Amino acid sequence: MKKLLFAAVAALLAFSCGQKTSEYGYTIKDNRIVYNTPPRPADQQSMLGFACDPIENVRVGFVGLGMRGPGAVERFCYLEDATITALCDLFPDRVEAAQQILDEHGIPRAAEYSGEEGYKELCARDDIDLVYLAVPWQLHTPIAVYAMEHGKHVAIEVPAATSIEECWALVNTSERTRRHCMMLENCCYDFFELTCLNMIQEGLFGEVVHVEGSYCHNLEPYWDRYQGDWRMKYNRVHHGDVYPTHGIGPVCQDLNIHRGDKMDLLVSMDTGAFKGQETADSRYGEGAYQYANGDNTSTLIRTRKGKTILVEHNTVTPQPYSRMYQVAGTKGYADKYPSEGLALGGADLKDVDIEDLDAEQFMSPEERDAIMAAYQHPITREGGLAEKAREVGGHGGMDFIMDYRLIYCLHNGLPLDQDVYDAAEWSSLVELTEVSIRHGSMPVVMPDFTRGEWNRLDGLHFAMVK
Ligand SMILES: NC(=O)c1ccc[n+]([C@@H]2O[C@H](COP(=O)([O-])OP(=O)(O)OC[C@H]3O[C@@H](n4cnc5c(N)ncnc54)[C@H](O)[C@@H]3O)[C@@H](O)[C@H]2O)c1
């Protein structure tokens, strides 16, 4: 009884200090929000470098066939080592529309499931190896966990999780069930980012010291198209970078995050919701909702090895699309938006006039294209993948490269390019940025999803058949 009373008082005290009580929550120490990293339960093993037995033909079940899902179904029609076994959406007519994609490709129709819990029947099948999810954010982790519990590997659209608890649920379930859990961060496979990654690994940038990434995309034309208004509803009540992975994914790969370095300390700050409020007023009526998500959210992260990352999120103000992608190293510099630029430190900058601010220049487009061709990433050379990806498409080809690599690695029994720790680390920004902002931009000590093993792997390597 005494014990119970003590626990209740402790929980009340923690709550009144604004601290989370869960074992995966945080405490505030020395003006920092410090997230717990609980020990790994005895029945789990690390998934670092994990590979499963080769799967001759990967049988796939798709869940979520709204704006994003059907494009994936279409791309899988081009993948020789995969079979589309089942299709599932809330609405039967969306399943039927996806079946027609198979018809157009002369591929046998797949099993169909619909309704809120149709995915459970899909997961119960024993002829599915991989569940591919393109559902609203809040359903990613619950369905992925369910699928892994039923013996399936999972590929999850971005972000894979919306809270730290969900990040840990993915890590724990993947570690316990020994199933792959990959987030479908397609921007890691865009040509410029892949080539820069290769150049970084070949030493052309020297030591990379600072990187930037963002999701700046005016979603004005699309708000009405999300099923049940899920995206606007989410943004209405959440501060923070609610969609961080396109920005943070490629640059974490550049910095070898959890393969030699670790994101350590995060600070986030947002603007007021000027345009966001205007949009909400025009959609729901003046003052119907107080819109939470700041028009622009900026987040700074420092790594254990002393590198910095800047991430931005803005989906409401009018501006050209940008993922910002920028790399600054001791020997070179690259940025992608608004135009692709490379400056690889070859210039002799002695005796420069103090008034000359243009002494350091980008390479000419011809030099840039030549060096980019020379350093094209090896994974895109394999079997003419780059050309095939451009032909099949999906955001210019990057979506196809991602799907191809996922199936290639499963087919050949290789570790996947993105593991469950990437999914958790990149998605963790959703909660961590919000918590920082809600505490007046207080620094956050980030959790360690590898539980102390962030330095065990030596750099990022995309596995290839020898
Ligand atoms: N990587 C990218 O470039 C990219 C681009 C667009 C969207 N996305 C992601 O894809 C996901 C889906 O986004 P969208 O734009 O297609 O949204 P959407 O609203 O158009 O589609 C979601 C679909 O999920 C279905 N659904 C809802 N509940 C379901 C359930 N219980 N079972 C089965 N299906 C269910 C809906 O009916 C809808 O068809 C999101 O996570 C989004 O962030 C990623």
The ligand as an SDF file (V2000), in Angstrom:
LIG
                    3D

 44 48  0  0  0  0  0  0  0  0999 V2000
    7.9580    9.4550  -49.3710 N   0  0  0  0  0  0  0  0  0  0  0  0
    7.2320   10.3220  -50.0310 C   0  0  0  0  0  0  0  0  0  0  0  0
    7.7090   11.0070  -50.9190 O   0  0  0  0  0  0  0  0  0  0  0  0
    5.7810   10.4550  -49.6960 C   0  0  0  0  0  0  0  0  0  0  0  0
    4.9180   11.1720  -50.5130 C   0  0  0  0  0  0  0  0  0  0  0  0
    3.5830   11.2220  -50.1710 C   0  0  0  0  0  0  0  0  0  0  0  0
    3.1210   10.5970  -49.0250 C   0  0  0  0  0  0  0  0  0  0  0  0
    3.9950    9.9100  -48.2470 N   0  0  0  0  0  0  0  0  0  0  0  0
    3.5140    9.1930  -47.0520 C   0  0  0  0  0  0  0  0  0  0  0  0
    2.6170    8.1680  -47.4440 O   0  0  0  0  0  0  0  0  0  0  0  0
    1.6300    7.9780  -46.4450 C   0  0  0  0  0  0  0  0  0  0  0  0
    0.2530    8.1010  -47.0700 C   0  0  0  0  0  0  0  0  0  0  0  0
    0.0780    9.4100  -47.5580 O   0  0  0  0  0  0  0  0  0  0  0  0
   -0.9750    9.7430  -48.7090 P   0  0  0  0  0  0  0  0  0  0  0  0
   -0.5730   11.0590  -49.2390 O   0  0  0  0  0  0  0  0  0  0  0  0
   -1.1010    8.5940  -49.6340 O   0  0  0  0  0  0  0  0  0  0  0  0
   -2.3090    9.9010  -47.8520 O   0  0  0  0  0  0  0  0  0  0  0  0
   -3.7870    9.4780  -48.2970 P   0  0  0  0  0  0  0  0  0  0  0  0
   -4.7020   10.0050  -47.2830 O   0  0  0  0  0  0  0  0  0  0  0  0
   -4.0090    9.8620  -49.7280 O   0  0  0  0  0  0  0  0  0  0  0  0
   -3.7420    7.8840  -48.2620 O   0  0  0  0  0  0  0  0  0  0  0  0
   -3.8460    7.1400  -47.0870 C   0  0  0  0  0  0  0  0  0  0  0  0
   -4.6160    5.8800  -47.4480 C   0  0  0  0  0  0  0  0  0  0  0  0
   -4.6660    5.0230  -46.3100 O   0  0  0  0  0  0  0  0  0  0  0  0
   -5.9740    4.4620  -46.2600 C   0  0  0  0  0  0  0  0  0  0  0  0
   -6.2810    3.9830  -44.9100 N   0  0  0  0  0  0  0  0  0  0  0  0
   -6.6570    4.6930  -43.8180 C   0  0  0  0  0  0  0  0  0  0  0  0
   -6.8640    3.8640  -42.7740 N   0  0  0  0  0  0  0  0  0  0  0  0
   -6.5950    2.6130  -43.2160 C   0  0  0  0  0  0  0  0  0  0  0  0
   -6.6420    1.3300  -42.6080 C   0  0  0  0  0  0  0  0  0  0  0  0
   -6.9840    1.1610  -41.3280 N   0  0  0  0  0  0  0  0  0  0  0  0
   -6.3250    0.2560  -43.3630 N   0  0  0  0  0  0  0  0  0  0  0  0
   -5.9680    0.3900  -44.6680 C   0  0  0  0  0  0  0  0  0  0  0  0
   -5.9160    1.5900  -45.2920 N   0  0  0  0  0  0  0  0  0  0  0  0
   -6.2240    2.6740  -44.5640 C   0  0  0  0  0  0  0  0  0  0  0  0
   -6.8750    5.5820  -46.7100 C   0  0  0  0  0  0  0  0  0  0  0  0
   -8.1560    5.1170  -47.1190 O   0  0  0  0  0  0  0  0  0  0  0  0
   -6.0700    6.1880  -47.8320 C   0  0  0  0  0  0  0  0  0  0  0  0
   -6.4000    5.5730  -49.0790 O   0  0  0  0  0  0  0  0  0  0  0  0
    1.9220    9.0340  -45.3830 C   0  0  0  0  0  0  0  0  0  0  0  0
    2.6930    8.4540  -44.3880 O   0  0  0  0  0  0  0  0  0  0  0  0
    2.7350   10.0650  -46.0950 C   0  0  0  0  0  0  0  0  0  0  0  0
    3.5970   10.7790  -45.2430 O   0  0  0  0  0  0  0  0  0  0  0  0
    5.2970    9.8270  -48.5670 C   0  0  0  0  0  0  0  0  0  0  0  0
  1  2  1  0
  2  3  2  0
  2  4  1  0
  4  5  1  0
  4 44  2  0
  5  6  2  0
  6  7  1  0
  7  8  2  0
  8  9  1  0
  8 44  1  0
  9 10  1  0
  9 42  1  0
 10 11  1  0
 11 12  1  0
 11 40  1  0
 12 13  1  0
 13 14  1  0
 14 15  2  0
 14 16  1  0
 14 17  1  0
 17 18  1  0
 18 19  2  0
 18 20  1  0
 18 21  1  0
 21 22  1  0
 22 23  1  0
 23 24  1  0
 23 38  1  0
 24 25  1  0
 25 26  1  0
 25 36  1  0
 26 27  1  0
 26 35  1  0
 27 28  2  0
 28 29  1  0
 29 30  1  0
 29 35  2  0
 30 31  1  0
 30 32  2  0
 32 33  1  0
 33 34  2  0
 34 35  1  0
 36 37  1  0
 36 38  1  0
 38 39  1  0
 40 41  1  0
 40 42  1  0
 42 43  1  0
M  CHG  2   8   1  16  -1
M  END
$$$$
